[in-house]
Amino acid sequence: MTPSQLSNRDRALLRAVAAGRCTVAGAYGTPLTIDGYSFTDQFAGPRLTGAGLITTTGPLPAPAQLTPTGQAILRAATSRRSAETRRTR
C-alpha cells in the first residue's frame, strides 16, 4: 500500500492507532475500537492489518500498534498531505 492509496479515513485511523487510542478484539484487525467505540468502517481494520500497517501483540483484545511499515506510510502520507495543502494556498 502506498500513501496515495490511503483514504482520509485510513489516515485518521492510522493516526488514532499511533496515538494509542485503538484496540483490536479479534483476528485480522476486527472488531476495531477507537476510544472504546466500535469503528463503523468494518473493512478498514482488516484492510490495514492485511496490508501490514497495523498489528497487535499479546492475547486479544489488545492495543493496536503501527508496524514499522505503518509508521513510514503514515509519515509519508502526512508529509504528502502537508505539501498539497501548501500548494493550494
C-alpha positions in Angstrom: 0.0 0.0 0.0 1.3 3.5 -0.8 0.4 6.8 0.8 -1.6 7.8 -2.2 -3.8 4.7 -1.7 -4.8 5.8 1.8 -8.2 7.4 2.2 -8.7 10.3 4.6 -10.4 7.7 6.9 -7.4 5.4 6.6 -5.1 8.2 7.6 -7.3 9.1 10.6 -7.4 5.5 11.7 -3.6 5.2 11.5 -3.2 8.4 13.5 -5.6 7.0 16.2 -3.6 3.8 16.3 -0.3 5.8 16.6 -1.9 7.8 19.5 -2.7 4.5 21.3 -6.5 5.0 21.1 -7.3 1.7 19.3 -8.0 -1.8 20.4 -8.4 -5.0 18.4 -10.6 -7.6 19.9 -10.3 -10.4 17.3 -8.2 -11.8 14.5 -7.4 -9.9 11.3 -7.9 -6.4 12.8 -11.6 -6.7 13.6 -13.5 -5.7 15.5 -11.6 -2.4 16.0 -12.5 0.1 18.6 -11.4 3.7 19.0 -11.7 5.3 22.4 -13.9 2.3 23.4 -16.4 2.8 20.5 -16.7 0.4 17.6 -15.2 1.8 14.4 -18.0 1.9 11.8 -15.9 1.0 8.8 -15.7 -2.7 9.4 -13.4 -3.2 6.4 -10.7 -0.6 7.4 -9.1 -2.6 10.2 -8.8 -5.9 8.2 -7.6 -4.0 5.1 -4.9 -2.1 7.0 -3.9 -5.2 9.0 -3.7 -7.2 5.8 -1.5 -4.5 4.3 0.9 -4.9 7.2 0.3 -1.4 8.6 -1.4 -2.4 11.9 -0.6 -5.3 14.3 -1.2 -6.3 17.9 1.0 -8.1 20.5 -0.2 -10.5 23.1 -3.5 -12.1 23.7 -6.6 -10.4 22.3 -8.2 -8.0 23.0 -5.0 -5.9 22.7 -4.0 -2.4 21.8 -3.5 -1.9 18.1 0.0 -0.8 17.1 1.5 0.6 13.9 4.1 -1.7 12.3 7.3 0.0 11.1 5.8 0.0 7.6 2.6 1.6 9.0 4.7 4.3 10.7 6.6 5.0 7.4 3.4 5.1 5.4 1.7 7.4 7.9 4.7 9.7 7.9 4.8 9.8 4.1 1.1 10.4 3.8 1.2 13.2 6.4 4.1 15.0 4.6 2.4 14.5 1.2 -0.8 16.0 2.5 1.1 18.9 4.0 2.8 19.6 0.7 -0.5 19.5 -1.1 -2.0 22.0 1.4 0.9 24.4 0.9 0.5 24.3 -2.9 -3.2 25.2 -2.8 -2.7 28.3 -0.6 
